[in-house]
């Protein structure tokens, strides 16, 4: 079971990318969103109960996966990227998979993940795998709000 949690926590090993592992995990999230049609993330512009349930399951499996992997990689160690995957999915959930949504969602999430505005920075200090996941949940929520505001701009909303 520990091996499965390790694979999960490292985002199918993308966390072992030699530089910018968080960016690699974020790109994995986009690739899965675009290539795996069973992911309930872009259904007609709404957050469905299935999408919310999916995101909650990713979080609840991610917490023990991160806790398990912190023993090997340290607190929020570089190879742990399932939190970035979840954060990107929160950012783009309920939106159509367009190039603008993918690029803007990715960039917005990475910015909020790096700068960690309150309470993301505070949540990062929580223990037991929760801190690893929750700072990216907050970053994903901030990025989701910013992306939806951008999509209200008439010129951008059609991209």
NORJO-V73568 format. One record per residue. N is the residue number from 1. RES is the residue in one letter. OMEGA is omega in radians with two decimals (* if undefined). Layout:
# NORJO-V73568
n->N res->RES omega->OMEGA
n->N res->RES omega->OMEGA
This chain:
# NORJO-V73568
n->1 res->X omega->3.14
n->2 res->X omega->3.13
n->3 res->X omega->3.12
n->4 res->X omega->3.11
n->5 res->X omega->3.12
n->6 res->X omega->3.11
n->7 res->X omega->3.13
n->8 res->X omega->-3.09
n->9 res->X omega->-3.11
n->10 res->X omega->3.08
n->11 res->X omega->-3.11
n->12 res->X omega->3.10
n->13 res->X omega->3.11
n->14 res->X omega->3.10
n->15 res->X omega->3.11
n->16 res->X omega->3.07
n->17 res->X omega->-2.96
n->18 res->X omega->3.09
n->19 res->X omega->3.05
n->20 res->X omega->-3.10
n->21 res->X omega->3.09
n->22 res->X omega->3.07
n->23 res->X omega->3.10
n->24 res->X omega->3.09
n->25 res->X omega->3.10
n->26 res->X omega->3.09
n->27 res->X omega->3.05
n->28 res->X omega->3.13
n->29 res->X omega->3.12
n->30 res->X omega->-3.14
n->31 res->X omega->3.12
n->32 res->X omega->3.12
n->33 res->X omega->-3.10
n->34 res->X omega->-2.98
n->35 res->X omega->-3.09
n->36 res->X omega->-3.02
n->37 res->X omega->-3.14
n->38 res->X omega->3.09
n->39 res->X omega->-3.06
n->40 res->X omega->-3.04
n->41 res->X omega->-3.05
n->42 res->X omega->-3.05
n->43 res->X omega->2.98
n->44 res->X omega->3.02
n->45 res->X omega->3.13
n->46 res->X omega->3.02
n->47 res->X omega->-3.14
n->48 res->X omega->3.05
n->49 res->X omega->3.11
n->50 res->X omega->3.11
n->51 res->X omega->-3.14
n->52 res->X omega->3.12
n->53 res->X omega->3.11
n->54 res->X omega->-3.13
n->55 res->X omega->3.11
n->56 res->X omega->3.12
n->57 res->X omega->3.10
n->58 res->X omega->3.10
n->59 res->X omega->-3.04
n->60 res->X omega->3.02
n->61 res->X omega->-3.13
n->62 res->X omega->-3.11
n->63 res->X omega->3.11
n->64 res->X omega->3.10
n->65 res->X omega->3.11
n->66 res->X omega->3.13
n->67 res->X omega->3.11
n->68 res->X omega->-3.06
n->69 res->X omega->3.09
n->70 res->X omega->3.09
n->71 res->X omega->-3.13
n->72 res->X omega->-2.99
n->73 res->X omega->-3.08
n->74 res->X omega->-3.10
n->75 res->X omega->-3.07
n->76 res->X omega->-3.13
n->77 res->X omega->-3.08
n->78 res->X omega->-3.12
n->79 res->X omega->-3.13
n->80 res->X omega->-3.08
n->81 res->X omega->3.13
n->82 res->X omega->3.09
n->83 res->X omega->3.06
n->84 res->X omega->3.10
n->85 res->X omega->3.13
n->86 res->X omega->-3.13
n->87 res->X omega->3.10
n->88 res->X omega->-3.14
n->89 res->X omega->3.07
n->90 res->X omega->-3.13
n->91 res->X omega->-3.00
n->92 res->X omega->-3.09
n->93 res->X omega->3.10
n->94 res->X omega->3.14
n->95 res->X omega->3.11
n->96 res->X omega->-3.12
n->97 res->X omega->3.10
n->98 res->X omega->3.09
n->99 res->X omega->-3.14
n->100 res->X omega->3.14
n->101 res->X omega->-3.12
n->102 res->X omega->-3.07
n->103 res->X omega->-3.12
n->104 res->X omega->3.12
n->105 res->X omega->3.11
n->106 res->X omega->-3.09
n->107 res->X omega->3.12
n->108 res->X omega->3.13
n->109 res->X omega->-3.11
n->110 res->X omega->3.13
n->111 res->X omega->-3.13
n->112 res->X omega->3.12
n->113 res->X omega->-3.12
n->114 res->X omega->-3.05
n->115 res->X omega->3.04
n->116 res->X omega->3.07
n->117 res->X omega->-3.11
n->118 res->X omega->0.06
n->119 res->X omega->-3.12
n->120 res->X omega->3.14
n->121 res->X omega->3.11
n->122 res->X omega->-3.11
n->123 res->X omega->-3.14
n->124 res->X omega->-3.10
n->125 res->X omega->3.13
n->126 res->X omega->-3.09
n->127 res->X omega->3.01
n->128 res->X omega->-3.11
n->129 res->X omega->-3.13
n->130 res->X omega->-3.12
n->131 res->X omega->3.13
n->132 res->X omega->-3.07
n->133 res->X omega->-2.95
n->134 res->X omega->3.10
n->135 res->X omega->3.11
n->136 res->X omega->3.01
n->137 res->X omega->3.11
n->138 res->X omega->3.11
n->139 res->X omega->3.10
n->140 res->X omega->3.11
n->141 res->X omega->3.11
n->142 res->X omega->-3.13
n->143 res->X omega->3.12
n->144 res->X omega->3.12
n->145 res->X omega->-3.13
n->146 res->X omega->3.14
n->147 res->X omega->3.12
n->148 res->X omega->3.05
n->149 res->X omega->3.08
n->150 res->X omega->-3.12
n->151 res->X omega->3.07
n->152 res->X omega->3.08
n->153 res->X omega->-3.02
n->154 res->X omega->-3.10
n->155 res->X omega->-3.09
n->156 res->X omega->-3.07
n->157 res->X omega->-3.13
n->158 res->X omega->-3.12
n->159 res->X omega->*
